[in-house]
Amino acid sequence: MTCKYTWKSKLGPCIQDFIAFKRSNGFLYDAEEYQLHRFDDFCYNHKELNVTTITRSQMELWRIQFRNENTNTRNYRIDYIRVFSRYLNSLGVDSYIPSKGASTYKPKVYVPSVKELQIFFRYIDNNAVSNSSILHTRLNLNYPVLFRLFYCCGLRLSEVCYLKRNLVNFDDKTITILQSKGKKDRKIYLSNDLSNVFKKFDSKMDSLIPDRKWMFCGYEPTKSYSKTSIDGLFHKFWISAFPDWQGKVPTPQALRHCFVINKVEQWMAEGKNVNAMMPYLSKTLGHNSADETYYYYKNLKSIFPLIQKNDTHSSKIIPEVKNYEN
């Protein structure tokens, strides 16, 4: 896959080689290519910074937060240059490696209720796309399965968008995730119900696009969906399913949160030791530790009654206060 952009800075040829190297190792590298192209323009437009390596002076200006840009986006920009700079050093080019940007507060994710999820999926199942053309009929087949993977398996946005067909095994009901966040591989196990729905979808899609590469093909049969496309579609479907919705619209990430919360609530209701089960859930989600997984539900009010019901220790630590005035 060739680069989409024209490269003008002195670093341009190295950036193109770097992107080609990443893609040869199985990385899609679309979002990274976009940000590296922005960096190429940045260097070209600052003549004093248009050099053949990464310098501290470049990074001092590149680190400045752009107008209408949040801190996390700024940090991603820096991260992409850090990886590129390490690549240059591996080639023997003395290149400055920028430090990580300061971490930011993670906004609380809205977690839809069971009723809201029922309405949302009913809308997708029935009329997500009203156009009767063959193209839109094909696209409409994607959505019920695609969005259920977020909710039923807790997959990340990129993991669903760029899921290759050969990584889904219907015989053992597994999905293999390769080189996801943190460069980790893992297997996801499908429930019987989801596996059956998934298999029927795959059979229908195979009749429309034989031997396709991607499990979910976008407008062009040879291409996958992009993350921004799925994010936009989710927003569109949510507003259509809830025309009177007030406030910020959830994102597909909310369905991943629902997966975590539902699983923990299930374990609590069954009386299982959540601390003992959490490492398994963390591995399923591709997290580095259980602490990352705890973040998904620690502020959720709906889980408090279950915690209180299954809490066998607090009453021993804090005794009941008796009313002695009577």
N, C-alpha and C positions, 0 to 999 in steps of 0.2 A: 504494500500500500504506500503510495507516494504522498509527500507532504502537500497540503492544500494551499500553502501560502508562498508568496515571494519573499525571499530573505535578502535583506539589504546591508546588514551590518557586517563587520569583519568576523564576527562570531557565527554568522549565518551558516557557512559550510559545516562547521563543527556541530551546530545544533541539528542540522539535517541528518548528519551521520549518527548523532546520538539518538534521535527519534527512530531512525531505521534500525539501530541496534536494539532498542527497547522492543520494537514491534517484532523483530526476528526472534525475540525471547518470549513471545506470546502476549505482550501487553498491547492493549488497544491504543492508548496514548493519544486520545483526541483532546480531552480537556487540557492535558499537559502541553500538547502542541499549540493550542490556542494561547496559553499563557506565555510559552516560550516565544511565540511570534510577537506578542506584546512587548516582551523584553528585547527582542531584536529591533523593533521600531524605536523603543526607548533608547537603546545604545546608538542607533543610527542618527537620531534627532539630537543627541548630546555628543557633539563631535569630540569633546575631550574624553568621553567615555567609550568611544568607538575603537576598542582594542581587541586583541585576539585572545584575551583571557578574562577571568572574573576578578575584579579588584574591589578593595574595600570602598573606594570612592563611589563605584557603581552602586554597591549595596546600600550605602548611606542614603542615596537618593531613591533607590528602588524600594527601600523599606518604608518610605513616607506613605501614609495612608491616603489613597485617592479620595476625591469628593464622591459622596454617595456610595462608599465602599465600607463594608463592615470589617472588623478586625480579623475575623476568621478568614475571610477572602484574602486579605492582605497577607496573612500567614501562609496560606496555600501558595501564593505567588513566590514567597521566599523559599518555601519548601522545594518547589520545582527547580529553582536555581541552585539550591544546595545539592540536589541529586546530580544536576548537570555539571556542577563544579567538581564533584567527586569523580565523575566520568573523565573530565579533563585531566585531573591529577593522575588518574590511572593510566593515561596516555603519556605521562611525563610532562604535562604542561603545569607550571606552577600557578595554581588558581586558588583564590581566596574562597573559603567555605563559610558562608554566613551562618550565624547562630539562629536557633529557632526563635520565632516570634513569641511574645508573651501570650500565655493561654488566656482564654476569655470565658466568661460565664456562659454556660450552656442553657439556652432558653428552655422553659418547661414545655414539653410536647403535649398537645391536646390529645387525649385518649378517647376515641369515640365509644359510646355505650353500645351494648348489644343491640338495642333497638335501632340505633343509627347505622350500625353495620348492616343490619338486615335490610334497611331501606336502601342503603348505598349499593349493596350487591344485587338487590332486586332490580334496581334501575339499570345497572350494567348488563344484567342477564336479559332484560326485556327490550331496552331501547337506547343503548349507548350511542348507536349510530343509526339514523333513520334513512340515510341514503341507501337505495336498493341496488346500486351498482355492484359488480363483481368485486371490485377493489374494496369497497366499504364492507361488503359481506365478509370478505376475508379478514379485514382488520377487526371487525366486530367479534370474530371467533376468538381473537387473542385475549380480549379484556377480562372475561370472567375467570380464566385460568391465570393470567398474568398477575392480576391484583390479589387473587387468592393465595399465590405463592408468598406474597409479603405477609399476609395474615396467618396462614396455616403453617408456614415454615420459618418465618422471621428472617427472610432474606433481605440483604441490602439492595438499594436501588440499582446499583451497577451489576449486581449478581444476577438479577432478573433480566435486565436490559440486554446483557451480553452473554446470556446463557446459550451455549452451543448444544445443538441437538444430540450430538454423540456423547454428551456428558450426562444424559438422562437414561437410566437403565430401568426399563419397566419390568424386567424379570425379577430383580431384587428390590425394586421400588426405592431407588436412591437417585439423588442428584449429586454429582461431584463438582465442588467449587474449587477452582484452581487459582492460585496466586491472587487471592483477594486482599483486602486491607491487611497490612502487616506481612504481605507475601506468604500467607498461610493457605494450605490446602485442607479441605475437610469434606466429609460426606453428610448429606442431609437425607433423612429417612422420611418417606411419604406415608401418610395414613392410607388405608385401603380405599376409603371414599375418594380422597384427592387423587390417588394413583389411577383409579378408574376414570375419573373425569379428565385427567391429564392424558390418559391413553386414548380416549375417544377424540379429544381435541387433536392430538398428534396424527391420528389416522385421517381425520378430515383435512387437516392442513397438508398432509402428504399427498392427498389426491389433487390439491390445488398447486402445490409447489413441491414436486418430487425431488428428493435428494437435497433438501435445503440445508444450509449450514447452521442458521440460527433457529432456535426454538420458536422465537417470536419475531417474525419478519415485519419490518415497517412498511412504509409506502412503496419502497423498492424491495422486491423479493430477495435481492442479494445482500441487503443491509439490515442490521439490527436497529432497534429503537435506540435513540439517545436518551440520556438521563433527563435532559431538559424536556424532551417530548413527553415522557411518562409523567413527569412532575406536572406539566401543563395539562395533560389529559386527566389526571386525578383531580386537579383543581376544577376543570370544566365539568366533570361528572359529578363532583360533590355539589357544586352550585346548582346543577340541573336537578339533582336528587333532593336538594334542600333549597328551594327558591327563596325562602324567607330567612335564610341563614344570616345571623348577625355575628360580626367579629371576624377574627382571622381564620381563614380556611385551613384545615389540617393538610398535611403532606403525606406522601406514601410512607414516610418514616413512622407515622402514627400507627400504621398497621403492624409494623415490626414491634413497636411497643406493646400493642395489644397481644401479640403472640407471647411475649415475655410475661406480661401481667396475668393472662389467662392460665399459663402453665403454672405459675407460682400459686395462684389462687386454687387451682386444681389440687396441687400437692398439699396445700394447707387444709383444704376441705377433706382430703383423704387422710389427714393426720401424719403425713410424711415429714421427715426431717429436711427442711428446706436448705439448711446449710450444707447438708451432705449431698443434696441433689444439684445444688447450684453449679458446681464445676462441670457437670454434664451439659447443663443449659448453656454455660459460657462457651463450651467447645462447639455446640451446635450453632451458636451465633457468630463464632469466629472472634470472640473477645480474648484479650490477653489474660484477663483475670476475672474472678467473680465480682470484684468491686465494680467493674464496668457494667456488669449485668444488674447489680443492685440499683444502680442509678436509674434504671428504666422504670422502677415502680416505687421508689422510696418515698415519693411525695403524693402518691395516689390515695385519695381519701377512701375509695371503695374497698381498699384492702384492710383498713383499720379494724373493722368488725371481726374479720377472720383472724387477724393477729391477736386480738383480745380474746377470742374464743379459744384459740390454741395455746395461749400463754399460760404456762403452769408454774412460772417462777416469780412473777411480780408480786403476787399476793403474799409470798413468803418474805420478800424483801421489804415491801411497804405494807404493813398491816392495815386492816380496815380501821378507819377512824370512827369510834363510837361516840354517840351523843350522850354525854353524862348530865346534861342540864335537866333531863326529864327524871 
